Amino acid sequence: MQDTNAHKNRTLTTVLHLSVFTKYFIPLGNFIFPMLLWLSQKEDAFVDRHGRNALNFQISTFLYTVLLVAIGGATFLYFALKFNLVEPLMTNDSFEVNQFSEALPFIIIMGILGILLLGLFVLEIFAVISASLSANEGKEYCYPLTINFLSSDKPKETNHQNHQSKNEQFNDTQKQTL
């Protein structure tokens, strides 16, 4: 029975990792489906760790993508204002850049941002496939460049003797003085 349950959990975590690819068919599918699969078996520690890791990675890559697109938009707006391109963009007239050297910083910045976005896309595909293979083998996987948004619910062990809140400690001292 234990082996069947472990195999079922390995299959579930593999599907959990691969379900992030649903974002290419369903908007926000990379958040919805892994979360549903994770919450269905959250009590199991193996599923819980893999579910948290998958969702943390998806949130992180989403934030990195938003950051890169925002930088690209700000760069475009800056150079559009610099070259007075706002009016031609609104009226569909053509525009000219007098010297190629004036447009070179814009081209370089947009090229770097494009390469970073492509790298993030490739990293996501590679990491998700690696995580699903590790989950299928029953191993842990640590996603790269992940920010831990969803941490474990279990409190960390401390060496404090007294685990009372400040209010409980205050009430206890008042009771002792009475």
KOLVEXKOL-978128 format. One record per residue (C-alpha): residue number from 1; x, y, z. Coordinates in pm, 1 decimal. Layout:
atom n=NUM, px=X, py=Y, pz=Z
...
This chain:
atom n=1, px=0.0, py=0.0, pz=0.0
atom n=2, px=283.9, py=237.7, pz=86.4
atom n=3, px=451.7, py=179.1, pz=-252.8
atom n=4, px=125.5, py=249.3, pz=-439.6
atom n=5, px=72.9, py=572.6, pz=-245.9
atom n=6, px=431.9, py=684.1, pz=-309.8
atom n=7, px=394.7, py=607.1, pz=-681.2
atom n=8, px=65.5, py=799.2, pz=-689.8
atom n=9, px=229.7, py=1100.3, pz=-524.5
atom n=10, px=523.6, py=1089.3, pz=-765.4
atom n=11, px=280.8, py=1085.8, pz=-1057.2
atom n=12, px=80.5, py=1370.9, pz=-906.0
atom n=13, px=389.5, py=1585.4, pz=-854.3
atom n=14, px=506.7, py=1512.5, pz=-1209.3
atom n=15, px=170.8, py=1625.8, pz=-1345.4
atom n=16, px=179.6, py=1922.7, pz=-1107.0
atom n=17, px=508.8, py=2043.2, pz=-1255.4
atom n=18, px=399.4, py=1982.0, pz=-1613.8
atom n=19, px=64.4, py=2155.9, pz=-1560.1
atom n=20, px=237.9, py=2493.3, pz=-1574.6
atom n=21, px=251.5, py=2453.2, pz=-1952.3
atom n=22, px=-125.6, py=2507.6, pz=-1959.0
atom n=23, px=-50.1, py=2879.4, pz=-1962.8
atom n=24, px=0.4, py=2846.6, pz=-2337.4
atom n=25, px=-363.2, py=2736.7, pz=-2376.8
atom n=26, px=-545.3, py=2889.5, pz=-2079.1
atom n=27, px=-465.1, py=3231.4, pz=-1930.6
atom n=28, px=-316.7, py=3197.4, pz=-1580.8
atom n=29, px=-318.6, py=2818.9, pz=-1618.9
atom n=30, px=36.8, py=2810.3, pz=-1484.9
atom n=31, px=-99.9, py=2928.9, pz=-1149.2
atom n=32, px=-446.2, py=2770.7, pz=-1139.0
atom n=33, px=-374.5, py=2406.2, pz=-1225.0
atom n=34, px=-59.9, py=2358.5, pz=-1012.7
atom n=35, px=-240.1, py=2523.3, pz=-721.0
atom n=36, px=-541.4, py=2293.3, pz=-756.1
atom n=37, px=-318.8, py=1984.6, pz=-773.6
atom n=38, px=-107.3, py=2104.2, pz=-482.1
atom n=39, px=-408.1, py=2183.3, pz=-261.5
atom n=40, px=-567.2, py=1845.0, pz=-337.9
atom n=41, px=-281.6, py=1658.4, pz=-162.9
atom n=42, px=-121.8, py=1931.4, pz=48.0
atom n=43, px=-108.9, py=1705.3, pz=354.6
atom n=44, px=158.5, py=1488.8, pz=192.7
atom n=45, px=499.7, py=1647.8, pz=258.0
atom n=46, px=641.8, py=1541.8, pz=-80.7
atom n=47, px=352.6, py=1696.3, pz=-274.6
atom n=48, px=357.8, py=2002.2, pz=-49.6
atom n=49, px=725.9, py=2076.0, pz=-117.7
atom n=50, px=694.7, py=2024.5, pz=-492.4
atom n=51, px=374.9, py=2229.7, pz=-511.0
atom n=52, px=528.6, py=2520.2, pz=-323.0
atom n=53, px=841.7, py=2507.3, pz=-537.3
atom n=54, px=644.3, py=2501.7, pz=-862.3
atom n=55, px=422.4, py=2793.6, pz=-761.8
atom n=56, px=714.5, py=2997.1, pz=-624.8
atom n=57, px=898.0, py=2948.7, pz=-953.4
atom n=58, px=595.7, py=3052.0, pz=-1159.4
atom n=59, px=540.4, py=3364.5, pz=-950.2
atom n=60, px=911.0, py=3448.9, pz=-975.9
atom n=61, px=927.1, py=3406.6, pz=-1353.5
atom n=62, px=609.6, py=3612.4, pz=-1389.8
atom n=63, px=765.6, py=3894.7, pz=-1188.8
atom n=64, px=1090.1, py=3875.5, pz=-1389.0
atom n=65, px=891.4, py=3892.9, pz=-1712.4
atom n=66, px=688.6, py=4190.2, pz=-1591.0
atom n=67, px=1009.5, py=4365.1, pz=-1485.0
atom n=68, px=1176.9, py=4309.3, pz=-1823.0
atom n=69, px=867.7, py=4423.4, pz=-2015.3
atom n=70, px=838.6, py=4733.4, pz=-1794.3
atom n=71, px=1203.9, py=4818.8, pz=-1856.8
atom n=72, px=1145.3, py=4769.3, pz=-2230.2
atom n=73, px=837.5, py=4992.2, pz=-2223.7
atom n=74, px=1019.8, py=5263.7, pz=-2030.3
atom n=75, px=1313.1, py=5242.1, pz=-2272.4
atom n=76, px=1080.7, py=5268.8, pz=-2571.1
atom n=77, px=901.8, py=5566.9, pz=-2418.4
atom n=78, px=1231.1, py=5739.3, pz=-2334.0
atom n=79, px=1367.7, py=5703.8, pz=-2686.8
atom n=80, px=1030.6, py=5791.1, pz=-2840.7
atom n=81, px=1032.3, py=6119.4, pz=-2650.5
atom n=82, px=1399.8, py=6173.5, pz=-2727.9
atom n=83, px=1348.1, py=6131.8, pz=-3103.3
atom n=84, px=1008.9, py=6309.8, pz=-3100.8
atom n=85, px=837.5, py=5996.5, pz=-3223.9
atom n=86, px=518.6, py=6046.2, pz=-3024.9
atom n=87, px=342.1, py=6250.5, pz=-3291.9
atom n=88, px=438.7, py=6027.4, pz=-3588.9
atom n=89, px=327.0, py=5722.3, pz=-3391.7
atom n=90, px=-14.4, py=5878.4, pz=-3335.0
atom n=91, px=-65.9, py=5988.6, pz=-3697.0
atom n=92, px=97.5, py=5687.3, pz=-3868.5
atom n=93, px=348.1, py=5912.2, pz=-4044.7
atom n=94, px=695.9, py=5784.0, pz=-4107.1
atom n=95, px=983.7, py=5897.9, pz=-3890.6
atom n=96, px=1352.8, py=5933.2, pz=-3945.0
atom n=97, px=1656.7, py=5897.7, pz=-3727.0
atom n=98, px=1926.3, py=6121.8, pz=-3870.8
atom n=99, px=2217.8, py=5912.2, pz=-3756.1
atom n=100, px=2237.4, py=5543.1, pz=-3681.6
atom n=101, px=2452.0, py=5618.2, pz=-3376.5
atom n=102, px=2155.6, py=5793.2, pz=-3214.9
atom n=103, px=1944.0, py=5477.8, pz=-3238.0
atom n=104, px=2221.8, py=5237.0, pz=-3141.7
atom n=105, px=2161.7, py=5253.4, pz=-2761.9
atom n=106, px=1793.0, py=5178.2, pz=-2818.0
atom n=107, px=1873.4, py=4880.9, pz=-3040.4
atom n=108, px=2128.5, py=4746.7, pz=-2791.9
atom n=109, px=1898.1, py=4779.9, pz=-2490.4
atom n=110, px=1604.0, py=4620.8, pz=-2671.7
atom n=111, px=1831.2, py=4341.7, pz=-2797.4
atom n=112, px=1956.4, py=4269.3, pz=-2446.6
atom n=113, px=1601.1, py=4268.4, pz=-2308.8
atom n=114, px=1491.4, py=4035.6, pz=-2589.9
atom n=115, px=1778.0, py=3797.3, pz=-2516.0
atom n=116, px=1692.8, py=3802.9, pz=-2143.6
atom n=117, px=1326.1, py=3726.8, pz=-2217.0
atom n=118, px=1425.1, py=3442.8, pz=-2448.4
atom n=119, px=1665.2, py=3310.7, pz=-2183.7
atom n=120, px=1391.3, py=3325.7, pz=-1920.7
atom n=121, px=1159.9, py=3132.0, pz=-2153.6
atom n=122, px=1422.2, py=2861.9, pz=-2218.0
atom n=123, px=1510.0, py=2846.1, pz=-1846.3
atom n=124, px=1145.6, py=2795.9, pz=-1757.1
atom n=125, px=1101.0, py=2510.5, pz=-2003.9
atom n=126, px=1425.2, py=2342.7, pz=-1894.5
atom n=127, px=1354.5, py=2385.4, pz=-1522.1
atom n=128, px=996.4, py=2256.8, pz=-1541.9
atom n=129, px=1100.7, py=1948.0, pz=-1737.8
atom n=130, px=1389.8, py=1883.5, pz=-1496.9
atom n=131, px=1159.4, py=1925.3, pz=-1196.8
atom n=132, px=902.0, py=1686.7, pz=-1341.1
atom n=133, px=1169.8, py=1424.3, pz=-1409.7
atom n=134, px=1303.3, py=1462.5, pz=-1055.4
atom n=135, px=953.5, py=1434.8, pz=-911.7
atom n=136, px=890.2, py=1120.3, pz=-1113.3
atom n=137, px=1206.7, py=968.6, pz=-964.8
atom n=138, px=1098.2, py=1069.0, pz=-612.9
atom n=139, px=1371.6, py=1330.2, pz=-572.8
atom n=140, px=1359.2, py=1691.4, pz=-463.4
atom n=141, px=1423.7, py=1970.5, pz=-714.5
atom n=142, px=1526.3, py=2326.1, pz=-641.3
atom n=143, px=1421.2, py=2569.1, pz=-914.3
atom n=144, px=1681.7, py=2830.5, pz=-1010.1
atom n=145, px=1619.6, py=3204.4, pz=-954.7
atom n=146, px=1321.4, py=3135.7, pz=-730.0
atom n=147, px=1192.9, py=3378.4, pz=-469.6
atom n=148, px=1025.1, py=3198.7, pz=-177.1
atom n=149, px=678.8, py=3352.5, pz=-162.7
atom n=150, px=502.5, py=3044.0, pz=-28.1
atom n=151, px=696.8, py=2919.6, pz=269.4
atom n=152, px=617.6, py=2619.6, pz=482.2
atom n=153, px=329.4, py=2646.9, pz=728.6
atom n=154, px=526.6, py=2464.5, pz=993.5
atom n=155, px=697.6, py=2701.5, pz=1235.9
atom n=156, px=1071.9, py=2666.9, pz=1266.2
atom n=157, px=1203.7, py=2523.2, pz=1589.8
atom n=158, px=1351.7, py=2777.7, pz=1825.2
atom n=159, px=1546.5, py=2737.5, pz=2143.5
atom n=160, px=1312.4, py=2959.4, pz=2341.5
atom n=161, px=1165.5, py=2801.0, pz=2651.2
atom n=162, px=858.1, py=3019.5, pz=2648.5
atom n=163, px=643.1, py=2998.5, pz=2331.8
atom n=164, px=380.8, py=3248.1, pz=2443.6
atom n=165, px=285.1, py=3560.0, pz=2255.6
atom n=166, px=363.6, py=3901.2, pz=2400.7
atom n=167, px=1.3, py=3946.2, pz=2509.9
atom n=168, px=-4.4, py=3611.7, pz=2688.7
atom n=169, px=323.3, py=3693.7, pz=2862.3
atom n=170, px=187.6, py=4033.2, pz=2968.4
atom n=171, px=-131.7, py=3875.4, pz=3103.2
atom n=172, px=70.3, py=3613.5, pz=3293.9
atom n=173, px=282.0, py=3879.6, pz=3463.6
atom n=174, px=-30.0, py=4072.3, pz=3560.4
atom n=175, px=-183.1, py=3758.4, pz=3711.9
atom n=176, px=132.9, py=3694.2, pz=3909.4
atom n=177, px=134.6, py=4041.6, pz=4057.2
atom n=178, px=-228.5, py=4011.2, pz=4172.7
